[in-house]
Amino acid sequence: MFDDATLLITGGTGSFGHAFVEGVLGKFNPKKLIIFSRDEMKQWNMAKLYGEDPRVRFFIGDVRDRDRVYRAMAGVDYVVHAAATKIVPTAEYNPFEAVKTNINGAMNVIDAAIDRGVKSVVALSTDKASSPVNLYGATKLASDKMFVAAHAYSGAHETRFSVVRYGNVMGSRGSVIPLFLEKAKAGKPLPITEKTMTRFMISLDEGVGLVETAFSSGHGGEIFVKKIPSMGIMDIAEAVDPGGKRDIIGQRPGEKIHEQMIGPEDSASTWEFEDHFRIVSPLVPASNTHFNEIGGTRVPEGFSYTSDQNSDWMSIDQLRDWLIDNTKKMLKI
């Protein structure tokens, strides 16, 4: 799919970017893979991993800078939009900055992709965009709606836009597992916001796989939601630090007790597939015949997909096995 193609990933020095670049280079032979981000030190560190590979290029820039985004997309075939202000408390206390990156930046990516003739764009979203209760989620909901609507907005240019949405990425920078590992290593209690809290669990490789699915089989104007297991926060803590001390600190500003990736208001436009769901915008109606042909079925009216009502759960032992296999790799990024 990506052989002899030019790809660009915004926010490419983050945890997802590392996994995406490794996955693409391992399975395909792209002409060029452009890492677009604003942090020169992260780019310098990442370049040490791929500096000898002529296919990997590094481009300093910010999605807020419209002209720079246009320059970066010259000759690009596929775009993954991963850049975002995503830490919930950071967005709550710096709302103007979150809007500039997550909404204005999304607009710049959309316009540049259309005008530069990009074939397909996949934007990364979050469970927090479904029925948002915090600013981060609200900005990502706005971003999701723009990318879905952009599929129609592109008109005769025929750039295809899709969104992928998933929950807690295990081991990603700034997430709960690295935090717990750091506290446990220092002999400190693990901070628990609320004992009954649940979270969806997805690996970086699964996240990359969902992006590839969106590129390869997306009809355009869809939100892809991966089917993944849930886990209680107390079980996550037990897997990381068996029998250790816990410190109940209460909810952070704008934090949900349970994650939601599909709300009942989206049930009328949601289709279920073997390993994922697709939410289709009414602005970009897809034919029932098309989705039936590729194995989709409509979900029941009022359907929702939440971490506390999930039918698939990850056990403590399963997370421990994952930690054994991934801790060293996780600490590198």
C-alpha positions as CSV (number, residue, x, y, z in Angstrom):
1,M,0.0,0.0,0.0
2,F,2.8,2.4,0.9
3,D,5.4,1.1,-1.5
4,D,7.1,3.9,-3.5
5,A,4.8,6.5,-1.8
6,T,5.6,9.6,0.2
7,L,4.1,9.7,3.7
8,L,4.0,12.5,6.3
9,I,3.1,12.2,9.9
10,T,2.5,15.2,12.1
11,G,3.6,14.9,15.7
12,G,5.8,12.1,14.4
13,T,8.3,12.1,17.3
14,G,5.6,10.9,19.8
15,S,5.0,7.4,20.9
16,F,2.6,6.6,18.0
17,G,5.1,8.2,15.5
18,H,7.9,5.9,16.7
19,A,5.6,2.8,16.3
20,F,4.2,4.0,13.0
21,V,7.6,4.6,11.4
22,E,8.9,1.3,12.6
23,G,5.9,-0.5,11.3
24,V,5.8,1.2,7.9
25,L,9.6,0.6,7.3
26,G,9.2,-3.0,8.4
27,K,6.4,-3.9,6.0
28,F,6.7,-1.4,3.1
29,N,9.2,0.4,1.0
30,P,8.1,4.0,0.9
31,K,9.9,6.5,-1.2
32,K,9.9,9.0,1.6
33,L,8.6,9.1,5.2
34,I,8.5,12.7,6.6
35,I,8.5,13.3,10.4
36,F,6.8,16.7,10.9
37,S,7.1,18.0,14.5
38,R,8.1,21.1,16.4
39,D,10.6,19.6,18.9
40,E,14.1,19.6,17.5
41,M,15.5,17.6,20.4
42,K,13.0,14.8,19.9
43,Q,13.7,14.9,16.2
44,W,17.5,14.7,16.9
45,N,17.0,11.7,19.2
46,M,14.8,9.9,16.7
47,A,17.2,10.7,13.8
48,K,19.8,8.6,15.6
49,L,17.5,5.6,15.2
50,Y,16.9,6.2,11.4
51,G,19.6,8.7,10.4
52,E,21.2,6.2,8.0
53,D,17.9,5.4,6.2
54,P,17.5,7.8,3.3
55,R,13.8,7.3,3.2
56,V,13.3,9.0,6.6
57,R,13.2,12.8,6.6
58,F,12.8,15.3,9.4
59,F,10.9,18.5,9.0
60,I,10.7,21.1,11.8
61,G,7.3,22.7,11.9
62,D,4.1,23.4,13.8
63,V,0.6,22.5,12.6
64,R,-0.5,25.9,13.8
65,D,1.8,27.4,11.0
66,R,-0.3,27.2,7.9
67,D,2.5,28.1,5.5
68,R,4.8,25.6,7.0
69,V,2.2,22.8,6.7
70,Y,1.7,23.6,3.1
71,R,5.4,23.5,2.4
72,A,5.8,20.1,4.2
73,M,3.0,18.5,2.1
74,A,4.5,19.2,-1.3
75,G,4.5,15.8,-3.1
76,V,3.0,13.9,-0.2
77,D,0.6,10.9,-1.0
78,Y,-0.5,10.0,2.6
79,V,-0.8,11.9,5.8
80,V,-1.2,10.7,9.4
81,H,-2.3,13.6,11.7
82,A,-1.1,12.7,15.2
83,A,-0.1,16.2,16.5
84,A,-2.2,17.4,19.4
85,T,-2.2,19.0,22.8
86,K,-3.5,15.9,24.6
87,I,-2.8,16.0,28.4
88,V,-6.2,16.6,30.0
89,P,-5.1,19.0,32.8
90,T,-2.8,20.9,30.4
91,A,-5.6,21.6,28.1
92,E,-7.9,22.6,30.9
93,Y,-5.4,25.2,32.2
94,N,-4.3,26.3,28.7
95,P,-7.5,26.3,26.7
96,F,-6.4,28.8,24.0
97,E,-3.3,26.8,23.3
98,A,-5.3,23.5,23.0
99,V,-7.7,25.2,20.5
100,K,-4.8,26.6,18.4
101,T,-3.2,23.1,18.0
102,N,-6.2,20.8,18.0
103,I,-8.7,22.8,16.0
104,N,-6.7,25.5,14.1
105,G,-4.0,23.0,13.4
106,A,-6.6,20.5,12.1
107,M,-7.9,23.1,9.7
108,N,-4.4,23.8,8.3
109,V,-3.8,20.1,7.8
110,I,-7.1,19.7,5.9
111,D,-6.6,22.7,3.6
112,A,-3.0,21.8,2.9
113,A,-3.9,18.2,2.1
114,I,-6.6,19.2,-0.3
115,D,-4.6,21.9,-2.1
116,R,-1.5,19.8,-2.3
117,G,-3.4,16.8,-3.8
118,V,-2.8,14.3,-1.0
119,K,-4.5,11.0,-1.7
120,S,-5.6,10.1,1.8
121,V,-5.5,11.5,5.4
122,V,-6.1,9.7,8.6
123,A,-6.4,11.7,11.8
124,L,-5.9,10.2,15.3
125,S,-8.6,10.8,17.8
126,T,-9.4,9.8,21.4
127,D,-12.2,8.2,23.4
128,K,-12.5,11.6,25.1
129,A,-14.0,13.1,21.9
130,S,-17.2,11.0,22.5
131,S,-19.6,12.9,24.8
132,P,-16.7,15.1,25.9
133,V,-16.5,16.5,29.5
134,N,-13.1,18.2,29.2
135,L,-11.6,20.7,26.8
136,Y,-9.2,18.2,25.2
137,G,-12.2,16.0,24.3
138,A,-14.2,19.0,23.1
139,T,-11.3,20.1,20.8
140,K,-10.9,16.6,19.4
141,L,-14.6,16.3,18.8
142,A,-14.4,19.5,16.8
143,S,-11.4,18.1,15.0
144,D,-13.1,14.8,14.2
145,K,-16.1,16.5,12.8
146,M,-13.9,18.7,10.6
147,F,-11.9,15.7,9.2
148,V,-15.1,13.7,8.5
149,A,-16.8,16.7,6.8
150,A,-13.6,17.4,4.9
151,H,-14.2,14.3,2.9
152,A,-17.1,16.1,1.3
153,Y,-15.4,19.5,1.5
154,S,-12.6,18.3,-0.7
155,G,-15.0,18.1,-3.6
156,A,-13.4,17.4,-7.0
157,H,-10.0,17.2,-5.4
158,E,-10.9,13.7,-4.2
159,T,-8.7,13.7,-1.1
160,R,-10.0,11.0,1.3
161,F,-10.3,11.8,5.0
162,S,-10.9,9.3,7.9
163,V,-10.5,9.3,11.7
164,V,-9.3,6.6,14.0
165,R,-10.4,6.6,17.7
166,Y,-9.1,4.5,20.5
167,G,-8.6,4.7,24.3
168,N,-5.6,4.4,26.6
169,V,-2.5,3.4,24.6
170,M,-0.5,1.0,26.8
171,G,3.0,2.4,27.4
172,S,2.6,5.7,25.5
173,R,4.4,8.7,26.7
174,G,2.6,10.4,29.6
175,S,0.1,7.6,30.1
176,V,-0.7,5.7,33.3
177,I,1.5,2.6,32.9
178,P,4.8,4.5,32.6
179,L,3.7,6.7,35.5
180,F,3.0,3.7,37.7
181,L,6.3,2.1,36.7
182,E,8.2,5.3,37.7
183,K,6.5,5.5,41.1
184,A,7.0,1.8,41.8
185,K,10.7,2.0,40.9
186,A,11.0,4.9,43.3
187,G,9.2,3.0,46.1
188,K,6.4,5.5,46.2
189,P,2.6,4.7,46.4
190,L,0.8,4.5,43.0
191,P,-1.6,7.5,42.6
192,I,-5.2,6.3,42.0
193,T,-7.8,8.9,41.1
194,E,-10.8,6.7,41.7
195,K,-11.0,3.0,42.6
196,T,-13.8,2.1,40.3
197,M,-12.2,3.7,37.2
198,T,-12.0,1.6,34.0
199,R,-10.0,2.2,30.9
200,F,-9.8,0.7,27.3
201,M,-6.4,-0.9,26.7
202,I,-4.8,-0.9,23.2
203,S,-1.1,-1.4,22.2
204,L,0.7,1.0,19.9
205,D,1.0,-1.8,17.3
206,E,-2.8,-2.2,17.4
207,G,-3.2,1.5,17.0
208,V,-0.9,1.5,13.9
209,G,-2.8,-1.4,12.5
210,L,-6.1,0.5,12.8
211,V,-4.5,3.4,10.9
212,E,-3.5,1.0,8.2
213,T,-7.0,-0.4,8.0
214,A,-8.4,3.1,7.6
215,F,-6.0,3.8,4.7
216,S,-6.6,0.4,3.0
217,S,-10.3,-0.1,3.4
218,G,-11.8,3.3,4.4
219,H,-14.7,4.6,2.3
220,G,-13.9,8.1,3.5
221,G,-15.7,10.2,6.1
222,E,-15.7,7.5,8.7
223,I,-14.5,7.2,12.3
224,F,-12.9,3.9,12.9
225,V,-13.1,2.5,16.5
226,K,-11.0,-0.5,17.4
227,K,-12.5,-3.3,19.5
228,I,-10.2,-3.6,22.5
229,P,-10.4,-4.9,26.1
230,S,-11.1,-2.9,29.2
231,M,-9.3,-3.0,32.6
232,G,-9.9,-1.6,36.0
233,I,-7.4,0.9,37.3
234,M,-6.8,-1.1,40.5
235,D,-6.0,-4.2,38.4
236,I,-3.5,-2.1,36.3
237,A,-1.8,-1.0,39.5
238,E,-1.7,-4.6,40.8
239,A,-0.1,-5.8,37.5
240,V,2.6,-3.0,37.7
241,D,3.2,-3.1,41.4
242,P,1.9,-6.3,43.1
243,G,0.8,-5.7,46.7
244,G,2.2,-2.1,46.7
245,K,0.8,0.9,48.4
246,R,-1.9,3.0,46.7
247,D,-2.7,6.7,47.2
248,I,-6.3,7.7,46.3
249,I,-5.9,11.3,45.0
250,G,-9.3,11.9,43.5
251,Q,-10.3,12.8,39.9
252,R,-8.3,15.3,37.9
253,P,-10.0,18.2,36.3
254,G,-12.1,17.0,33.3
255,E,-11.4,13.3,33.9
256,K,-14.0,10.6,33.3
257,I,-14.5,7.5,35.5
258,H,-15.2,5.4,32.5
259,E,-14.2,5.8,28.8
260,Q,-16.7,6.0,26.0
261,M,-15.7,5.6,22.3
262,I,-19.2,5.4,20.8
263,G,-22.2,7.1,22.4
264,P,-25.9,6.1,21.9
265,E,-26.4,9.3,19.8
266,D,-24.1,7.7,17.2
267,S,-25.8,4.3,17.1
268,A,-27.9,5.2,14.0
269,S,-24.8,5.7,11.9
270,T,-22.5,3.0,13.4
271,W,-21.6,-0.2,11.6
272,E,-19.9,-3.2,13.3
273,F,-17.2,-5.3,11.7
274,E,-15.2,-8.2,13.0
275,D,-12.5,-6.3,14.8
276,H,-13.8,-2.7,14.7
277,F,-16.7,-0.3,14.4
278,R,-17.2,2.5,11.9
279,I,-19.2,5.7,12.6
280,V,-20.4,7.3,9.3
281,S,-21.3,10.9,9.2
282,P,-24.7,11.9,7.8
283,L,-22.8,14.5,5.8
284,V,-21.0,11.7,3.9
285,P,-23.7,9.0,3.4
286,A,-22.2,5.6,2.5
287,S,-24.4,3.1,0.7
288,N,-25.8,0.2,2.8
289,T,-24.8,-2.1,0.0
290,H,-21.1,-1.1,0.3
291,F,-20.9,-1.9,4.0
292,N,-22.9,-5.1,3.6
293,E,-20.5,-6.2,0.9
294,I,-17.4,-5.7,3.1
295,G,-18.9,-7.6,6.1
296,G,-20.5,-4.8,8.1
297,T,-23.8,-4.9,10.1
298,R,-25.7,-2.0,11.8
299,V,-25.5,-1.8,15.6
300,P,-28.8,-1.8,17.6
301,E,-30.5,1.5,18.3
302,G,-29.1,3.1,21.5
303,F,-25.9,1.1,21.3
304,S,-22.8,2.5,23.1
305,Y,-19.3,1.3,23.5
306,T,-17.9,2.1,27.0
307,S,-15.0,0.7,29.1
308,D,-17.3,-0.3,32.0
309,Q,-19.8,-2.2,29.9
310,N,-17.3,-3.9,27.6
311,S,-17.6,-7.7,27.0
312,D,-13.8,-8.1,26.7
313,W,-11.6,-7.6,29.7
314,M,-7.8,-7.8,30.1
315,S,-6.6,-9.7,33.2
316,I,-3.8,-8.8,35.5
317,D,-1.7,-11.7,34.2
318,Q,-2.2,-10.6,30.6
319,L,-1.0,-7.1,31.4
320,R,2.0,-8.6,33.3
321,D,2.9,-10.6,30.2
322,W,2.7,-7.5,28.1
323,L,4.9,-5.6,30.5
324,I,7.6,-8.3,30.3
325,D,7.6,-8.0,26.6
326,N,7.4,-4.3,26.2
327,T,8.9,-2.4,29.2
328,K,12.3,-2.0,27.7
329,K,10.9,-0.8,24.4
330,M,8.5,1.5,26.2
331,L,11.3,3.3,28.1
332,K,13.1,4.1,24.9
333,I,10.3,6.4,23.7
